[in-house]
Amino acid sequence: MTRTARLLTLLAAVLLLGAVGTVAVLHAADRSGRKDREQAGGPVITPGPVPLAPDGPRRLLFRSTAWGPHRDEITAVPADRPDGPRTASGLRCLRFHAAAGTGICLQGEQEGLGDRYTAVVLDAGLHELKRYPAAGIPTRSRVSPSGHLAAWTVFVSGDSYAGTDFSTRTSIVDTRGWTLYDNLETFTVLDGGKPLKSPDTNIWGVTFADDNGFYATVATGGRTYLVRGDLGARTLTTLHQNVECPSLSPDGTRVAYKKRVAGASPDAPWRLYVLDLATMTETATAEQRNIDDQALWADGRTLVYALAGDYGADLWTVPADGSGSPAVLTRSAVAPAYLG
């Protein structure tokens, strides 16, 4: 091969490699562009005020998990337009709930080689009132209907309720005088009127009835119980077995909860049920997928809960009476609260 031929061959190879590189770059850019367009096609989110005052039109607040600058912020939408434009508060929470002008925001931030978690009580303008250190990963939060009490649960060890290798801590604070019930495990558990003592007791998932009474889950001796709590007496009285993450209906007559069902996968054991507190009758909802959430009552007939989605989680609804079928409420959202 002559020197000229060799140069022409080298030039052709260089041009070919350049063409391949250009195609690869254009393909990657097209994929990136498609991804950006997909994200741009998600919910419209703009910054703005998100008050917790209960007056005005009814609103749905939640932690938005949509990709973008407002990811993990507490956002608000009109209750009758859950898929409408979102107003982003600028406040980031891992778990959140609000009622009657009071909010509870569980936050996490990296500190050294680990993470630090805090429970922040908020006023109606989302301003911090009190901050408490949390002993582990946030998992549940609730505010009482009056706004006077706030509760939160964290994993002290482990990060799932599915197995047995976990430990929780649940706290309640009374915002009227900032009395802190730091660990509900110090309360007396009563079963059949007698104290139930066990070193493996865990408590989680508070839902409030009023400014003294509440319901929660107690796990002990390999069983889970729905308990009625009394802050003044510092007692937890067992009511029904196999109840986790209860949520009290607006009229106080029923509890929505996740129940472990026979034959389900150990990693996905729960289905969504409703318990009538007067008769202790259980009703299975039409949602047959695994539910690892503390459901919320949108009203006296409808439950709201989170399921895994493309961008973290989506909110779904299902009738509480066992009828109907599940339906998407809004995408890329978790930790809901209704106000107004």
N, C-alpha and C positions, 0 to 999 in steps of 0.2 A: 504494500500500500504506500502510495506516495505521501509526501509531507502535506500536500494540499488536501488529499483525501482524508488524511487523519484529522486535519483541522476542521474540515466540513463535518466529519462524524462527531467530533467533540462538540461543535456548535449545535448540531441537531440534538445531541443528548442534553445539553444545557437548556435549550428551548423546551424540550419535552418535560424536563424536571420542573422548569418554571411554570409550564402549563398545568402540571399536576398540582403544584403548590397553590396556584391561583384558584383552581377548582376546589381544593380542600378548604381554603380560606373562605371562598364564597359560600360553600356548603355550610360551614360552621356559622358564618354570619346569618345565613338564612334560617338555620335552626334557632340561633339566638334571637333573631327577629321574630320568629314564630312564637317563641317563649314569651318575649316581651309583649307581643300582641295578645297572647292568651291572658297575661296578667292585666294588661290594659282593658281587656274585655271583662274583667271581674267587677266587683262592686265599686261604685264611685265613692271615694272617701275624701272629705275635706275637713280641715281643722276647724274647731269652733267650740263654744261652751256646751258642756254636758251637765246641767244641774241635776241634783238628786231630789229636788223638791217634788212632792207628790202631786202638785196642782198642775193644771193645764192638760192638753191632750195626752192620752195614754201612750207611753213610749216603751220600747224594748231596748235594754242596754246589754252589752255583752263584750267580751274580749274578742277583737277581730284578729283572725289568723291569716288574713289575705296578705300575700307578699307585697312589700312596698314600705315606704317610710313610716306608715302608721301600724305596722304589724305589732300585735300584742297590746295595742292601746284599747282602752275602754271606749266603745263607740255607741252611738244611739241612732235608732231609726224609729219612725212612727210605728206603733203596734200593729196598725192595719196595713202597713207596707213594709214587712220585714225584709224584703229584697230591694228596698229603695235605697237612695243615697245615704251614706253613713256620715255622721258627724263624729270626728275623732277628738277625744278630750286631751290627748297628750300624756295621759296617765297610763303607765304600763303595769299590768297585774298578771300574775300567774293564775290566781283564783280571785273571784269577785262576787259580791252580792250587795244589794242595797234595798232599803225600805224606809219610807217616812222621813226622808232627808238625811239618813245615815248610811254610810257605805263601809264595807270592809274590803281591803285590798291586800292580798298576800303577794309579796314581792320577793325576788331573789337577785342577788348580785354576786359576782365572783370576788373572792377575797383570798389573796394568796394562792394556795394550791387547791382551795376548796370553795364552797359557796356559802353565803350568809343569807338567811331568810328572815323576813320581818312581817308582822301583821300590822297594818296601818288602818286606823279608824279615821273616817273622813266625814266632813260636814256636808251640807247640801251643795256647797260650791266646789267640792272635791279638794278642799283644803285639809291638811293633816291636823287631826285633833290629838291623837296619841299614837305612839309607835311602841310595839312590843317585840322583843326577840322571839323568833320561832325556832323550835328545836330541830326541825327537819324539813323535808320536801312538802310544800303545800298540796293539799288534796281536796278539802271541803271547806265551804264557808257559808254562813247564813246570818241574816239580820232579822230580829223579831219584827212583827207587824207594826209595833209602835215606834221602832227605831231605837229603843232604849238598850237593847242587848245585841251583842255581836258574838258569833262563835266561829272558831276555826279548828281544823284538824290537820295535822302534819304527820308524815311518816318519820319516826325517829330512826328506824332501821327498816330496810326493804323499801320497795317502791310499787308494790302491787298487793291488792287484797286477795288475789286468786289463790296463793299458797298459804302456808302457815308461818313462814319465816319473815314476819314483819312485826313492827311495834309502832303504835300510834300515840299521839298526845293530843287531847282536845281541851281547848280553853274557851271560857266565856268571860266577857267583860260587860259590866253594867255602866253605860256611859253617863248615868245621872250622878254618880259619885266616884266612878272609875274603880269600883271594886272588881278585882280580877280573881276569877276562879281558874287558876293556872293549869290545873290538871284534874279532870273529872274522875280519874282513877282513885282520888282520895275520898270520893263519895261512897256511901254504903249501898251495895247492890242487894236488893231484897227479892227473894224468890219464894213465893208462897208465904210471905210474911217473915221469913227467916233470912239472916244475912248469908250471902253467898260469897265465900272467900276462895280466891284462887290466885296463884302467883302469875298466871298467864293472861290476866284480864286486859282487854283492849277496848277502847270506846271511840266511836267516830260517828260522823253524820248527824249533827244536831239539826233539828227543825223545831221552831218555836210555836207554842200554843198561845202564850201571853207573856207577861213580864216576870213570871215565876215558873211556869210549867213548860216543859219541852219534851220531845221524844228524841231518841238516839238509838244506836246499835251498841250492844255489849257483846263481846266475844269472850268466852271463857269455857274451859273444859272441852274444847273442840266443837262448841255450839255457838250459834249467834242468836241473840234475843232482841226484840223490840222492847225498849224500856221507856217508862214514863219518868222524867226527871223532875225533881222539886229542888229549886235553888235554895229556898229558905231552910228546908230540912236536910239538904245535902244528901238526898237519897235517889236511887235509880231502881224502879220497881219493874220486874219482868212482866211482859204481857203476852208475848207470842214468839214462837221460835222461827228460825230461818228467815229473818228480816234484816236487810242491810241497806244503809243509806236511805232512811225514811224521809218522806216529804209530806207534810200535813196539808190537807185540802183547805181552801179558804174558809169553809164552814166548820172546820175542826172535826168532821165525822169520819174521814178516811185518811189512810196513809198510802202513798205510792212508794214502792220500794223495789229493790232488785232481790230476787230469790234464786238460790241455787237449786237447779233442777236435776233430777236423776238422769243419767245417761249423757249429760253434756260433757264437753271436753273440760278437763281440769283447768285449762288456760282460758276458757270462755264459758264459765258455768252459770251465768246469770240470765234470767229473763225478767221482764218488767211486769209487776203485779200491783194490785190495789187491795188493801185490807180495810174492811168495814170495822171500825173500832167498837161498835155496839154489839155486833154478832160474831166478830172475828172470822167472817167469811172472806175467803180469798177469791179474787177475780183476775184471771190472766188477761193481759191486754193482747191486742192483735200483733204487737211487735214481737217477732220470734227470733230476732238476732240477739247476740250477747250485748247486754247493757252494763257498762261499768261507769255509772254516773249517778249523781243524786238528782233525780228528776225534779222538775219545777211545774207547778200548776199554773197554766196560763189563765185559767178560770176554773169554774167548778166542774168542767166537763173534759178538759184537754190537758194532756201532759206534754211537756217539752223536755228533751234530753239530747245529749251529744253522742254522735257516732263518728268514728274515724273517717276523714275525708281526704281529698287531694292535698289540701293545705292545712293539715292539722286535725280539724274537726268540723262537722256540720251539725246544725241543729235540726231535729226532727220533731214531729208531733204525732200523737196517737190518742184516740178517745180513751177515757179512763174506765168506761163501762164494759170493755171487751169487744165492742163493735168496731166497724170501720176497718181502716188499714193505715199503716204509717205513711207520712207524707213529709217531704222536705219543707222546713220552715225558712231557712236561709243557709247559705254556704259559708264556709270559712269563719266559723263562730263557735264560741264555747262560753260557759259560765254566764248564763242569762239572768236577767232580773227585769221584772215589769214594774213601771212606775206610772202613777196617775190613774 
